[in-house]
Amino acid sequence: MLDFKRMIEEIQQTIFENGLVVLTDRMRHVRSATLGFFYRIGSRNEPANLSGISHFIEHTVFKGTGRRSALDIAVEQDRLGGNLEAFTTHEETGFAIKVIDDQLESAFDLFSDMLLEPAFDNKELENEQRVIIEEMKMTDDSPEELLGELFSRDFFPDHPLGRPIAGTPETVRSFGSDVTRSYHAQDFNSQNLVIVAAGNVEHERVVDMANRVLTRRPDSVSEGRSTAELTTPTMAAPIAIHPKPDLEQAHLVIALPFVSAVDENRYAADLLANVIGGGMSSRLWQKIREDRGLAYSVGTSNAMYRNCGVFSIFAATSPEQVGEVLDISIDELGAIVSSGITDHELDLAKHQARASILMSLEDSAARAAALAQSEMVYGRQIPVEETLARIDAVTVDDAANLAREFFRTESVAFTALGDLDKLTVDRRRLTIG
């Protein structure tokens, strides 16, 4: 049996005077260690003329420092033998590497050098501009990703959440050395940085590593500015059909505003989304894929930002079947608004959530990510025992109340991409209930 009390005791935190947060989660029974540097900076923090610069910085910190060339960084990454991931979202930029525990200090030195003292050489930046523009072309060639960008643009009009995380070719080409270095110094700073380590790690050792960096290179750890307050978007309810006749399948998304990451109803929201389309036994999977064979891929997602959220249904199907998939999905939302969900459905979703949470505890990478997420979103570590209790406390009435509050006809957004010149969708077809 898991000792939740012991797990809580193994999590330790140190906050430096300059705002840097160091968190560790000790797992004594493993030989791995995951190190993460997470910044409270993402694409929604960027002004329009610098759209994509966080993603650009995520790429270009790998292109050399005062001590290491780009090749040196690549060689050392391979030598560590770990799995390195770097990513940019709307609300954070993260770097994480999973290594054997005796390589933790080497990994820390690599990350601190890359992230605190990047060279931002103009020639390297120009090369990476071309790489990122090629990445954008890959998105244009991927219908699922392209649909996501088109949907976000229409759903979040005139708001940073509606912009592509990678920016545009025009903005990316403007990111020279001076612009990139200035943004990095102002926003990728200690006030916005959370360093996490999970696995066979000792808190004091990780704090000592951070302290040595701060002491040895104080000028490289700018205090800069803290994350600006996020503006709450006004969400639209667009109906948009984007022609792309060269696609064999049509891709669609049905979406509605939903709860935010800090909403007390977030546990009920996740369970409701799972009942609708979160697994093979979910309503949409059974009705669209199993009963009628209309799609290979169908499901739901629940995107929670710090001050808003989006519930969405996604599917890919033949163009002539889009209308049927749409009608089934809308009917199912209406059925939940009028009749709610069953105790059996809720119990099954709870079991899925519990299994996912408990199995993630075996992985140092998952636990490191959870440390950072809890700190950046909630400002505290949420014990696993609390999360499981909050999930278990959700009732069918909680789910029904959420559906009645958010699943409204006037709020439904619909976006589709494909060979859809014969498809007609108006607000009446999106009527819930």
C-alpha positions as CSV (number, residue, x, y, z in Angstrom):
1,M,0.0,0.0,0.0
2,L,1.2,3.5,-0.9
3,D,2.3,5.6,2.1
4,F,0.9,9.0,1.2
5,K,2.2,10.6,4.3
6,R,5.8,9.5,3.5
7,M,5.4,10.7,-0.1
8,I,4.4,14.2,1.2
9,E,7.4,14.3,3.5
10,E,9.7,13.5,0.6
11,I,8.7,16.7,-1.2
12,Q,10.8,19.7,-0.2
13,Q,10.9,23.3,-1.3
14,T,13.4,26.1,-1.1
15,I,12.7,29.7,-2.3
16,F,15.6,32.0,-3.0
17,E,15.5,35.7,-2.3
18,N,15.4,36.4,-6.1
19,G,12.2,34.3,-6.5
20,L,13.8,31.1,-7.8
21,V,11.9,28.0,-6.5
22,V,13.6,24.7,-6.1
23,L,11.4,21.6,-5.5
24,T,12.5,18.0,-5.0
25,D,10.6,14.7,-4.7
26,R,12.7,11.9,-3.4
27,M,12.1,8.4,-4.7
28,R,14.5,6.2,-2.7
29,H,13.8,3.0,-4.6
30,V,14.8,4.1,-8.1
31,R,18.1,4.8,-9.9
32,S,16.7,7.5,-12.2
33,A,16.5,11.2,-11.6
34,T,14.5,13.7,-13.6
35,L,15.7,17.3,-13.7
36,G,13.5,20.1,-15.0
37,F,13.8,23.8,-15.5
38,F,10.3,25.3,-16.0
39,Y,9.5,28.9,-16.7
40,R,6.2,30.6,-16.0
41,I,6.4,32.1,-19.5
42,G,4.5,30.9,-22.6
43,S,3.1,32.2,-25.8
44,R,0.2,34.0,-24.2
45,N,2.6,36.3,-22.4
46,E,4.0,37.6,-25.7
47,P,3.1,40.9,-27.4
48,A,1.7,40.4,-30.9
49,N,4.9,41.7,-32.6
50,L,7.0,39.1,-30.7
51,S,4.6,36.2,-31.2
52,G,6.5,32.9,-31.1
53,I,9.6,34.2,-29.3
54,S,9.2,31.9,-26.3
55,H,9.2,28.9,-28.6
56,F,12.1,30.5,-30.5
57,I,14.1,30.7,-27.3
58,E,13.3,27.1,-26.4
59,H,14.9,26.1,-29.7
60,T,17.9,28.5,-29.7
61,V,19.2,27.8,-26.2
62,F,20.5,24.6,-27.7
63,K,22.6,26.5,-30.2
64,G,25.6,27.3,-28.0
65,T,26.8,29.2,-24.9
66,G,30.0,30.8,-23.8
67,R,31.3,27.4,-22.8
68,R,29.7,25.0,-25.3
69,S,29.0,25.0,-29.0
70,A,25.8,23.5,-30.4
71,L,27.7,20.3,-31.1
72,D,29.1,20.2,-27.6
73,I,25.5,20.4,-26.2
74,A,24.3,17.7,-28.5
75,V,27.2,15.4,-27.6
76,E,26.8,15.9,-23.9
77,Q,23.1,15.3,-24.2
78,D,23.8,11.9,-25.8
79,R,26.6,11.2,-23.4
80,L,24.2,11.6,-20.5
81,G,22.1,8.9,-22.1
82,G,18.9,10.5,-20.9
83,N,15.7,11.5,-22.5
84,L,15.6,15.3,-22.9
85,E,12.4,17.1,-23.7
86,A,11.9,20.8,-24.4
87,F,8.5,22.3,-25.0
88,T,6.6,25.6,-25.2
89,T,2.9,25.9,-24.3
90,H,0.6,28.9,-24.0
91,E,1.5,29.2,-20.4
92,E,4.9,27.7,-19.8
93,T,8.3,26.8,-21.3
94,G,10.0,23.7,-20.0
95,F,13.1,21.7,-20.2
96,A,13.4,18.2,-18.6
97,I,15.9,15.4,-18.8
98,K,15.8,12.0,-17.2
99,V,19.2,10.5,-16.3
100,I,20.8,8.0,-14.0
101,D,21.0,9.5,-10.6
102,D,24.9,9.8,-10.6
103,Q,24.6,12.1,-13.7
104,L,22.3,14.6,-12.0
105,E,25.1,17.2,-11.4
106,S,26.3,17.0,-15.0
107,A,22.7,17.4,-16.2
108,F,22.3,20.5,-13.9
109,D,25.5,22.0,-15.3
110,L,24.3,21.5,-18.9
111,F,20.9,23.0,-18.2
112,S,22.1,26.0,-16.2
113,D,24.7,26.8,-18.9
114,M,22.2,26.5,-21.8
115,L,19.3,28.4,-20.1
116,L,21.2,31.1,-18.1
117,E,24.0,31.9,-20.6
118,P,22.8,31.2,-24.2
119,A,25.0,32.8,-26.8
120,F,22.2,33.8,-29.2
121,D,24.7,34.1,-32.1
122,N,23.1,35.7,-35.1
123,K,24.2,33.0,-37.5
124,E,22.8,30.3,-35.4
125,L,19.6,32.3,-34.9
126,E,19.2,32.7,-38.7
127,N,19.6,28.9,-39.1
128,E,17.0,28.2,-36.5
129,Q,14.6,30.7,-38.0
130,R,14.6,28.5,-41.1
131,V,14.2,25.4,-39.1
132,I,11.1,26.8,-37.3
133,I,9.6,28.0,-40.5
134,E,10.0,24.5,-41.8
135,E,8.2,23.3,-38.6
136,M,5.4,25.6,-39.5
137,K,5.1,24.0,-42.9
138,M,4.9,20.6,-41.2
139,T,1.9,21.9,-39.3
140,D,0.3,23.1,-42.5
141,D,0.7,19.5,-43.8
142,S,-0.8,17.9,-40.7
143,P,-4.6,18.4,-40.7
144,E,-5.0,17.7,-37.0
145,E,-2.5,20.4,-36.1
146,L,-3.7,22.8,-38.8
147,L,-7.3,22.4,-37.6
148,G,-6.2,23.2,-34.0
149,E,-4.6,26.5,-35.1
150,L,-7.6,27.5,-37.2
151,F,-10.0,26.7,-34.4
152,S,-7.9,28.6,-31.8
153,R,-7.7,31.7,-34.0
154,D,-11.5,31.8,-34.4
155,F,-12.4,30.7,-30.8
156,F,-10.0,33.3,-29.1
157,P,-10.3,36.3,-31.5
158,D,-7.7,39.1,-30.9
159,H,-6.2,37.2,-27.9
160,P,-2.8,35.6,-27.5
161,L,-4.4,32.2,-27.0
162,G,-5.6,32.4,-30.5
163,R,-2.1,32.8,-32.0
164,P,0.1,29.9,-33.0
165,I,2.7,29.0,-30.3
166,A,5.4,29.1,-32.9
167,G,4.5,32.5,-34.2
168,T,4.4,33.4,-37.9
169,P,7.2,33.4,-40.5
170,E,7.2,37.2,-40.3
171,T,7.7,37.5,-36.5
172,V,10.2,34.6,-36.4
173,R,12.4,36.3,-39.0
174,S,12.5,39.4,-36.8
175,F,14.1,37.6,-33.9
176,G,17.7,38.8,-34.1
177,S,20.3,38.6,-31.4
178,D,19.4,41.8,-29.7
179,V,15.6,41.1,-29.6
180,T,16.1,37.5,-28.4
181,R,18.6,38.4,-25.8
182,S,16.5,41.2,-24.4
183,Y,13.3,39.1,-24.1
184,H,15.3,36.2,-22.5
185,A,16.8,38.6,-19.9
186,Q,13.5,40.2,-19.1
187,D,11.3,37.2,-18.9
188,F,13.3,34.0,-18.7
189,N,14.6,35.0,-15.3
190,S,14.8,33.6,-11.8
191,Q,11.5,35.1,-10.7
192,N,9.8,33.0,-13.4
193,L,11.9,29.9,-12.9
194,V,11.0,26.7,-11.1
195,I,13.7,24.0,-10.8
196,V,12.4,20.5,-10.0
197,A,14.1,17.2,-9.4
198,A,12.4,13.9,-8.8
199,G,13.8,10.4,-8.3
200,N,16.9,9.3,-6.3
201,V,17.8,12.9,-5.4
202,E,18.7,14.8,-2.2
203,H,17.1,18.2,-1.8
204,E,20.2,19.8,-0.2
205,R,22.3,18.7,-3.1
206,V,20.0,20.2,-5.7
207,V,19.8,23.5,-3.7
208,D,23.6,23.6,-3.5
209,M,23.8,23.2,-7.3
210,A,21.4,26.1,-7.7
211,N,23.2,28.2,-5.2
212,R,26.6,27.6,-6.8
213,V,25.2,28.8,-10.1
214,L,23.7,31.9,-8.5
215,T,26.9,32.7,-6.7
216,R,29.3,32.0,-9.5
217,R,27.3,33.7,-12.2
218,P,25.0,36.3,-10.6
219,D,24.9,38.5,-13.7
220,S,23.5,35.6,-15.8
221,V,20.5,35.2,-13.5
222,S,18.6,38.3,-14.2
223,E,15.8,39.3,-11.9
224,G,14.0,40.8,-14.8
225,R,10.2,41.1,-14.6
226,S,7.8,38.7,-13.2
227,T,5.0,37.2,-15.2
228,A,2.4,39.8,-16.2
229,E,-1.2,39.3,-15.1
230,L,-3.0,37.3,-17.8
231,T,-5.9,38.8,-19.6
232,T,-9.1,36.7,-19.7
233,P,-10.2,36.1,-23.3
234,T,-13.6,36.6,-24.7
235,M,-14.5,33.3,-26.3
236,A,-16.4,33.3,-29.6
237,A,-18.7,30.7,-31.0
238,P,-17.6,30.4,-34.6
239,I,-19.0,28.1,-37.2
240,A,-16.1,27.7,-39.7
241,I,-15.6,25.3,-42.6
242,H,-12.2,25.4,-44.1
243,P,-11.8,23.9,-47.6
244,K,-8.9,21.5,-48.2
245,P,-10.0,19.2,-51.0
246,D,-6.8,17.2,-51.1
247,L,-7.6,15.5,-47.8
248,E,-9.1,12.0,-47.8
249,Q,-10.7,12.6,-44.4
250,A,-12.4,15.6,-42.9
251,H,-11.3,16.7,-39.4
252,L,-13.7,18.5,-37.1
253,V,-13.8,20.0,-33.6
254,I,-16.9,20.9,-31.5
255,A,-16.0,23.1,-28.6
256,L,-17.5,25.1,-25.7
257,P,-16.1,27.2,-22.9
258,F,-15.3,25.2,-19.8
259,V,-13.7,25.5,-16.3
260,S,-10.2,26.8,-15.7
261,A,-7.3,25.0,-14.1
262,V,-8.0,26.6,-10.8
263,D,-11.7,26.1,-10.7
264,E,-13.0,24.0,-7.8
265,N,-15.1,22.1,-10.3
266,R,-12.0,20.9,-12.3
267,Y,-12.2,17.3,-11.0
268,A,-15.9,17.0,-12.0
269,A,-15.0,18.6,-15.4
270,D,-12.3,16.0,-16.1
271,L,-14.6,13.1,-15.2
272,L,-17.4,14.4,-17.3
273,A,-15.2,14.8,-20.3
274,N,-14.0,11.2,-19.9
275,V,-17.5,9.9,-19.7
276,I,-18.3,11.7,-23.0
277,G,-15.2,10.8,-25.0
278,G,-12.3,9.8,-22.8
279,G,-11.9,6.1,-23.5
280,M,-13.1,3.1,-25.4
281,S,-16.2,2.7,-23.2
282,S,-17.1,6.4,-23.5
283,R,-20.3,7.5,-25.1
284,L,-18.9,9.0,-28.3
285,W,-16.4,6.1,-28.9
286,Q,-19.2,3.6,-28.6
287,K,-21.8,5.4,-30.7
288,I,-19.6,6.9,-33.4
289,R,-16.9,4.2,-33.8
290,E,-18.3,0.9,-32.4
291,D,-22.0,1.2,-33.2
292,R,-21.8,3.0,-36.6
293,G,-18.2,2.7,-37.8
294,L,-18.0,6.4,-38.7
295,A,-14.5,7.2,-37.4
296,Y,-11.3,5.6,-36.4
297,S,-10.3,8.6,-34.2
298,V,-12.9,10.3,-31.9
299,G,-12.7,11.6,-28.4
300,T,-12.7,14.6,-26.1
301,S,-10.2,17.0,-24.6
302,N,-10.4,19.3,-21.7
303,A,-7.9,22.2,-22.0
304,M,-7.6,24.1,-18.8
305,Y,-5.8,27.4,-18.7
306,R,-5.2,29.6,-15.6
307,N,-8.3,31.7,-16.2
308,C,-10.4,29.9,-18.7
309,G,-11.0,26.4,-20.2
310,V,-12.2,24.7,-23.4
311,F,-14.1,21.4,-23.7
312,S,-13.8,19.9,-27.1
313,I,-14.9,16.9,-29.2
314,F,-12.7,15.9,-32.0
315,A,-13.0,13.4,-34.8
316,A,-11.8,12.5,-38.3
317,T,-14.1,10.9,-40.8
318,S,-15.0,10.7,-44.4
319,P,-16.3,14.1,-45.7
320,E,-19.8,12.7,-46.4
321,Q,-20.1,11.5,-42.8
322,V,-19.2,14.8,-41.0
323,G,-22.8,15.8,-40.6
324,E,-23.7,12.5,-39.0
325,V,-20.8,12.7,-36.6
326,L,-21.7,16.2,-35.7
327,D,-25.4,15.4,-35.1
328,I,-24.5,12.4,-32.9
329,S,-22.2,14.5,-30.8
330,I,-24.6,17.4,-30.4
331,D,-27.4,14.9,-29.5
332,E,-25.1,13.3,-26.9
333,L,-24.4,16.7,-25.3
334,G,-28.1,17.3,-25.2
335,A,-28.8,14.0,-23.6
336,I,-26.3,14.8,-20.8
337,V,-27.8,18.2,-20.2
338,S,-31.3,16.7,-19.9
339,S,-30.6,13.4,-18.1
340,G,-27.0,13.7,-16.7
341,I,-24.7,10.7,-16.5
342,T,-25.1,7.4,-14.6
343,D,-23.5,6.2,-11.4
344,H,-21.9,3.4,-13.4
345,E,-20.3,5.9,-15.9
346,L,-19.0,8.1,-13.2
347,D,-17.6,5.2,-11.3
348,L,-15.8,3.9,-14.4
349,A,-14.3,7.4,-15.0
350,K,-13.1,7.6,-11.4
351,H,-11.3,4.2,-11.7
352,Q,-9.6,5.4,-14.9
353,A,-8.5,8.6,-13.2
354,R,-7.2,6.9,-10.1
355,A,-5.3,4.3,-12.1
356,S,-3.6,7.0,-14.2
357,I,-2.6,9.0,-11.2
358,L,-1.2,6.1,-9.2
359,M,0.7,4.6,-12.1
360,S,2.3,8.0,-12.8
361,L,3.8,7.9,-9.3
362,E,6.2,5.2,-10.5
363,D,7.9,7.6,-13.0
364,S,10.3,10.2,-11.9
365,A,9.6,12.3,-15.0
366,A,5.8,12.4,-14.3
367,R,6.5,13.3,-10.7
368,A,8.9,16.1,-11.7
369,A,6.3,17.5,-14.1
370,A,3.6,17.4,-11.3
371,L,5.9,19.3,-8.9
372,A,6.3,22.1,-11.5
373,Q,2.7,22.2,-12.5
374,S,1.4,22.4,-8.9
375,E,3.8,25.2,-8.1
376,M,3.2,27.3,-11.2
377,V,-0.6,26.9,-11.3
378,Y,-1.7,26.5,-7.7
379,G,1.3,27.9,-5.7
380,R,1.4,24.8,-3.5
381,Q,1.9,21.1,-3.7
382,I,-1.4,19.2,-3.9
383,P,-1.0,15.8,-2.1
384,V,-2.0,12.7,-4.1
385,E,-4.3,11.8,-1.3
386,E,-6.1,15.1,-1.6
387,T,-6.5,14.7,-5.4
388,L,-7.9,11.2,-5.1
389,A,-10.3,12.3,-2.4
390,R,-11.5,15.2,-4.5
391,I,-12.1,12.8,-7.4
392,D,-13.9,10.3,-5.3
393,A,-16.2,13.1,-3.9
394,V,-17.5,14.1,-7.4
395,T,-21.2,13.1,-7.8
396,V,-23.5,12.7,-10.8
397,D,-25.2,15.9,-9.7
398,D,-21.9,17.7,-9.9
399,A,-21.4,16.5,-13.5
400,A,-25.0,17.3,-14.5
401,N,-24.7,20.8,-13.0
402,L,-21.6,21.5,-15.1
403,A,-23.2,20.2,-18.2
404,R,-26.2,22.5,-17.7
405,E,-24.0,25.5,-17.0
406,F,-21.6,25.2,-19.9
407,F,-23.3,23.1,-22.6
408,R,-25.3,25.8,-24.2
409,T,-26.4,26.2,-27.9
410,E,-25.3,29.8,-28.1
411,S,-21.8,28.8,-26.9
412,V,-21.1,25.9,-29.3
413,A,-18.2,26.4,-31.7
414,F,-17.7,24.2,-34.8
415,T,-14.7,24.1,-37.0
416,A,-14.0,21.6,-39.8
417,L,-11.3,21.1,-42.4
418,G,-11.4,19.0,-45.5
419,D,-13.3,18.5,-48.8
420,L,-16.5,19.8,-47.4
421,D,-18.1,22.0,-50.2
422,K,-21.5,20.2,-49.6
423,L,-21.6,20.6,-45.8
424,T,-24.0,23.1,-44.4
425,V,-23.9,24.0,-40.7
426,D,-25.9,26.7,-38.9
427,R,-26.8,27.5,-35.3
428,R,-30.0,25.4,-35.5
429,R,-27.9,22.3,-36.2
430,L,-25.9,23.0,-33.1
431,T,-28.9,23.1,-30.8
432,I,-28.3,21.3,-27.6
433,G,-31.4,19.8,-26.0
